[in-house]
Amino acid sequence: MVLDDGDARQITHHEKTSGAAGFPRWSPDGSAIAFGDIAGGPSAIYWVAIGHDDLHRVTTPHFDTYPDWSPDGRWIAFRRGINGSQLFAIRPDGTGLTQLTYGPGNKELPRWRPT
């Protein structure tokens, strides 16, 4: 919603997802929003630039949720529901997938600390 005029604008369109965008996080520069496709089955991480309809899928569906942009915008951390749940990071173009946590238990809600 634009605070100046109070008009709400739809940012996501679900033609390329299962229809449920959840846990949105703004990019550091405010130009894009990352979100998880959370319709109940295998989910993926997406991002969309504000004012554009191009939807960018970052991960393949693996029960991926809770994205969070790094402070420099070069990475997106997220939770993947495997072996309980583990934290991963990936570049917005889908390269550089890196597992950050291992071991039993659920790791949830990744957040970058400010630089």
C-alpha beads as a LAMMPS data file, in Angstrom:
LAMMPS data file: protein, C-alpha beads

115 atoms
114 bonds

1 atom types
1 bond types

-500.0 500.0 xlo xhi
-500.0 500.0 ylo yhi
-500.0 500.0 zlo zhi

Masses

1 110.0

Atoms # bond

1 1 1 0.000 0.000 0.000
2 1 1 1.293 3.406 -0.885
3 1 1 1.103 5.546 2.237
4 1 1 0.651 8.797 0.305
5 1 1 -2.602 7.798 -1.396
6 1 1 -3.719 4.728 0.599
7 1 1 -4.260 2.673 -2.536
8 1 1 -3.523 -1.040 -2.151
9 1 1 -1.750 -2.660 -5.092
10 1 1 -1.502 -6.362 -5.775
11 1 1 2.146 -7.429 -5.984
12 1 1 1.960 -11.163 -6.589
13 1 1 -0.043 -13.049 -9.173
14 1 1 -0.273 -16.792 -8.847
15 1 1 -0.259 -18.054 -12.416
16 1 1 3.175 -19.625 -11.866
17 1 1 2.733 -20.728 -8.229
18 1 1 0.295 -22.898 -6.334
19 1 1 -1.618 -19.825 -5.232
20 1 1 -0.443 -18.985 -1.726
21 1 1 2.306 -16.410 -1.202
22 1 1 3.483 -16.360 2.407
23 1 1 6.103 -14.834 4.667
24 1 1 7.006 -11.887 2.410
25 1 1 10.286 -10.032 2.995
26 1 1 11.358 -6.790 1.339
27 1 1 14.742 -6.620 -0.363
28 1 1 17.152 -4.187 1.339
29 1 1 16.675 -1.558 -1.366
30 1 1 12.878 -1.949 -1.338
31 1 1 12.716 -2.901 -5.012
32 1 1 11.537 -6.519 -4.598
33 1 1 9.744 -8.916 -2.290
34 1 1 10.763 -12.546 -1.675
35 1 1 8.122 -15.007 -0.522
36 1 1 7.420 -18.686 -0.077
37 1 1 4.799 -20.499 -2.140
38 1 1 2.958 -22.095 0.786
39 1 1 -0.059 -23.980 -0.568
40 1 1 0.554 -27.122 1.497
41 1 1 2.633 -29.242 -0.870
42 1 1 6.265 -28.839 -1.862
43 1 1 6.960 -25.113 -1.833
44 1 1 9.564 -22.891 -3.454
45 1 1 11.044 -19.443 -2.858
46 1 1 10.192 -16.687 -5.337
47 1 1 10.817 -12.979 -5.666
48 1 1 9.103 -10.303 -7.677
49 1 1 10.280 -6.782 -8.473
50 1 1 7.804 -4.097 -7.442
51 1 1 5.957 -2.753 -10.474
52 1 1 6.845 -5.731 -12.669
53 1 1 4.990 -8.958 -13.373
54 1 1 8.109 -11.112 -13.851
55 1 1 8.085 -13.754 -11.137
56 1 1 11.484 -15.290 -10.378
57 1 1 11.552 -18.788 -8.899
58 1 1 14.725 -19.139 -6.837
59 1 1 14.423 -22.732 -5.566
60 1 1 12.836 -25.904 -6.855
61 1 1 9.922 -27.098 -4.697
62 1 1 11.278 -28.707 -1.503
63 1 1 9.045 -27.297 1.268
64 1 1 11.012 -24.010 1.209
65 1 1 9.643 -21.127 3.311
66 1 1 10.601 -18.062 5.387
67 1 1 12.902 -16.213 2.962
68 1 1 15.049 -13.328 4.187
69 1 1 17.325 -11.108 2.073
70 1 1 20.910 -10.502 3.144
71 1 1 21.664 -6.833 3.965
72 1 1 23.547 -6.444 0.659
73 1 1 20.779 -8.159 -1.365
74 1 1 23.158 -10.802 -2.732
75 1 1 21.630 -13.782 -0.870
76 1 1 18.297 -15.078 0.339
77 1 1 18.285 -17.286 3.434
78 1 1 15.371 -19.680 3.842
79 1 1 14.097 -22.747 5.686
80 1 1 13.917 -26.072 3.844
81 1 1 11.753 -28.829 5.319
82 1 1 14.176 -31.766 5.118
83 1 1 15.509 -33.815 8.024
84 1 1 13.305 -31.789 10.347
85 1 1 14.101 -28.420 8.853
86 1 1 17.412 -26.846 7.921
87 1 1 18.522 -23.349 6.899
88 1 1 19.938 -22.626 3.467
89 1 1 21.077 -19.585 1.483
90 1 1 20.885 -19.024 -2.255
91 1 1 21.534 -16.160 -4.655
92 1 1 18.439 -14.436 -6.094
93 1 1 19.263 -15.914 -9.516
94 1 1 19.019 -19.455 -8.069
95 1 1 22.761 -20.190 -7.984
96 1 1 25.047 -20.913 -5.051
97 1 1 22.694 -23.044 -2.944
98 1 1 24.436 -23.445 0.434
99 1 1 23.228 -25.444 3.425
100 1 1 23.845 -23.459 6.619
101 1 1 22.670 -25.856 9.356
102 1 1 22.857 -29.605 9.900
103 1 1 21.737 -32.085 12.505
104 1 1 18.472 -33.027 14.133
105 1 1 15.775 -30.591 15.109
106 1 1 13.911 -27.833 13.376
107 1 1 15.665 -24.652 12.385
108 1 1 13.167 -21.900 11.652
109 1 1 12.827 -18.258 10.634
110 1 1 16.285 -17.349 9.333
111 1 1 17.189 -13.688 9.721
112 1 1 20.323 -11.848 8.636
113 1 1 21.884 -9.548 11.159
114 1 1 22.532 -5.981 10.055
115 1 1 25.946 -5.146 8.666

Bonds

1 1 1 2
2 1 2 3
3 1 3 4
4 1 4 5
5 1 5 6
6 1 6 7
7 1 7 8
8 1 8 9
9 1 9 10
10 1 10 11
11 1 11 12
12 1 12 13
13 1 13 14
14 1 14 15
15 1 15 16
16 1 16 17
17 1 17 18
18 1 18 19
19 1 19 20
20 1 20 21
21 1 21 22
22 1 22 23
23 1 23 24
24 1 24 25
25 1 25 26
26 1 26 27
27 1 27 28
28 1 28 29
29 1 29 30
30 1 30 31
31 1 31 32
32 1 32 33
33 1 33 34
34 1 34 35
35 1 35 36
36 1 36 37
37 1 37 38
38 1 38 39
39 1 39 40
40 1 40 41
41 1 41 42
42 1 42 43
43 1 43 44
44 1 44 45
45 1 45 46
46 1 46 47
47 1 47 48
48 1 48 49
49 1 49 50
50 1 50 51
51 1 51 52
52 1 52 53
53 1 53 54
54 1 54 55
55 1 55 56
56 1 56 57
57 1 57 58
58 1 58 59
59 1 59 60
60 1 60 61
61 1 61 62
62 1 62 63
63 1 63 64
64 1 64 65
65 1 65 66
66 1 66 67
67 1 67 68
68 1 68 69
69 1 69 70
70 1 70 71
71 1 71 72
72 1 72 73
73 1 73 74
74 1 74 75
75 1 75 76
76 1 76 77
77 1 77 78
78 1 78 79
79 1 79 80
80 1 80 81
81 1 81 82
82 1 82 83
83 1 83 84
84 1 84 85
85 1 85 86
86 1 86 87
87 1 87 88
88 1 88 89
89 1 89 90
90 1 90 91
91 1 91 92
92 1 92 93
93 1 93 94
94 1 94 95
95 1 95 96
96 1 96 97
97 1 97 98
98 1 98 99
99 1 99 100
100 1 100 101
101 1 101 102
102 1 102 103
103 1 103 104
104 1 104 105
105 1 105 106
106 1 106 107
107 1 107 108
108 1 108 109
109 1 109 110
110 1 110 111
111 1 111 112
112 1 112 113
113 1 113 114
114 1 114 115
